[in-house]
Amino acid sequence: MQISNNFFKKKSSICSFCLSNSIFYSTFVPFFMENNRYDKEDLQEALRVLREGGIIAYPTDTVWGIGCDATNAEAVKRIYALKRREDSKSMLVLLDSAAKLDYYVDVPEAAEMLLTTTSPHPSPEEREFDDGQEEKPLTIIYPNARHLAGNLVAEDGSIGIRISSEPFSKALCAQLRHPIVSTSANISGHPTARFFHEIEAEILDGVDYVCRFRRDDETPREPSSIIKVNTDNSFIIIRQ
C-alpha cells in the first residue's frame, strides 16, 4: 500500500513534537519494585466488584480514579451521577495492551507511530527499579469506538484510551479482560485528588469498593498528555 508524502510529513511532525516538547517524559522519581507490590486479595475484590457491575476508587498511572467495566452502560451511568457530570462529556478508558486496541477503535497510522515512539518501560514486576526517567502517560483519542458502553463514547464516535503501565490498573484490565473507565476521583469542577487523602468523602462513600493499594503513596504524578488522532492521520494536541 502506498502512503502519501503528506503522511510522512505528519509522521515527521509527530516525532518532532515528541522530541522538542519532551511531553512524554516526567522528572526522575525513584520507582522501586517493592513499592509497587499489590495485595492479590485487594485486586481480586476490585475485580469481583467490577464483574458484578460495581464501581471502584483505584490508583492509576496518573491520579486516583473512579472506574468500572467500560462495556457496562449502567455502571458508567453511576459514575456520571457520582461525579455530577453530564453524560455528554465522555470519559477515557485504560487498557493493559496496545494489541487489544483494534477490537475497540480504529487505529490510524499516526496513532501507531505515537504508540511506538512512547512505548512504556518494562513493568515494575520486570525490573528492580527504573532507568532514571519515567515516561509521561499518553492518552490517545481514537475514532470509531465500538464494543464499549454507548454512554461512554463521545458524540463524534471517538474515545480516549491510555495503555497503562502502572501495575495495579494494568492487572485489573488484564484480568477483567475489558477496558476500565478511568476518570478522576472528584466531583466535576472540584480539585483533582492527586493522592488518596485528597479524595472527597462523597466519592469514597459513593463507590462500591475502595482499593487499598498505594493509599499512602504521595509520589507526584502528572496528568497524561492527550492527543486526538483522526482517520486521515491529522492530529490535535489537547493537552501537553
Long-range contacts (C-beta under 8 A, 24 or more apart in sequence): 3-109, 7-109, 7-110, 7-233, 10-110, 10-233, 10-234, 10-235, 11-109, 11-110, 11-113, 14-110, 14-113, 14-114, 14-117, 14-235, 15-113, 15-117, 17-237, 18-114, 18-117, 18-118, 21-240, 23-136, 23-225, 23-240, 24-117, 24-118, 24-135, 24-136, 24-138, 24-225, 25-133, 25-134, 25-135, 25-136, 26-134, 26-135, 26-136, 26-221, 26-222, 27-134, 28-132, 28-133, 28-134, 29-134, 29-219, 29-220, 30-129, 30-130, 31-124, 31-129, 31-130, 31-134, 32-128, 32-129, 33-124, 33-125, 33-127, 33-128, 33-129, 35-217, 36-124, 36-125, 36-167, 37-167, 38-167, 38-168, 38-171, 38-213, 38-214, 39-212, 39-213, 42-211, 42-212, 42-213, 43-168, 43-171, 43-172, 43-175, 43-213, 45-209, 46-172, 46-209, 46-211, 47-172, 47-175, 47-176, 49-208, 49-209, 50-172, 50-176, 50-180, 51-176, 54-207, 54-208, 54-209, 55-79, 55-82, 55-206, 55-207, 55-208, 56-207, 56-208, 56-209, 56-210, 56-211, 57-185, 57-199, 57-203, 57-204, 57-207, 57-209, 57-210, 57-211, 58-168, 58-169, 58-172, 58-211, 58-213, 59-166, 59-168, 59-169, 59-196, 59-211, 59-213, 59-214, 59-217, 60-94, 60-164, 60-166, 60-169, 60-182, 61-137, 61-162, 61-164, 61-165, 61-166, 61-169, 61-221, 61-224, 62-137, 62-221, 62-222, 62-223, 62-224, 63-184, 63-185, 63-192, 63-193, 63-194, 63-221, 63-223, 64-184, 64-185, 64-193, 64-194, 64-195, 64-196, 64-198, 64-199, 65-169, 65-182, 65-183, 65-184, 65-185, 66-181, 66-183, 66-184, 66-185, 66-203, 66-207, 67-94, 67-169, 67-172, 67-180, 67-181, 67-182, 67-183, 68-180, 68-181, 69-176, 69-178, 69-180, 69-181, 70-148, 70-149, 70-152, 70-178, 70-179, 70-180, 70-181, 71-147, 71-148, 71-149, 71-178, 71-179, 72-149, 73-149, 73-150, 73-151, 73-152, 75-149, 75-181, 76-149, 76-151, 76-152, 76-181, 77-151, 79-181, 79-183, 80-151, 82-202, 82-203, 82-206, 82-207, 83-183, 83-186, 83-187, 83-188, 83-203, 84-187, 84-188, 85-183, 85-188, 87-151, 88-155, 90-152, 90-153, 90-154, 90-158, 90-159, 90-160, 91-152, 91-160, 91-181, 91-182, 91-183, 92-139, 92-159, 92-160, 92-161, 92-162, 92-181, 92-182, 92-183, 93-148, 93-152, 93-159, 93-160, 93-161, 93-162, 93-179, 93-180, 93-181, 93-182, 94-161, 94-162, 94-163, 94-164, 94-169, 94-170, 94-172, 94-173, 94-179, 94-180, 94-181, 94-182, 95-161, 95-162, 95-163, 95-164, 95-173, 95-179, 96-163, 96-164, 96-170, 96-171, 96-173, 96-174, 97-163, 97-174, 98-163, 100-179, 101-142, 101-161, 103-146, 103-147, 104-142, 104-145, 104-146, 104-147, 104-148, 104-159, 104-161, 104-179, 105-142, 105-143, 105-144, 105-145, 105-146, 105-159, 105-161, 106-142, 106-143, 106-144, 106-231, 107-142, 108-142, 108-143, 108-229, 108-230, 108-231, 108-232, 108-233, 109-233, 110-229, 110-233, 110-234, 110-235, 111-140, 111-142, 111-229, 114-138, 114-140, 114-227, 114-229, 115-140, 115-163, 120-163, 120-165, 121-165, 123-165, 123-167, 123-170, 124-167, 125-167, 135-165, 136-222, 136-224, 136-225, 137-162, 137-164, 137-165, 137-222, 137-223, 137-224, 137-225, 138-162, 138-163, 138-224, 138-225, 138-226, 138-227, 139-224, 139-225, 139-226, 139-227, 140-226, 140-227, 140-228, 140-229, 141-226, 141-227, 141-228, 141-229, 141-238, 142-229, 143-229, 143-230, 143-231, 144-231, 148-179, 152-181, 158-228, 160-226, 162-224, 168-211, 168-213, 168-214, 192-223, 194-220, 194-221
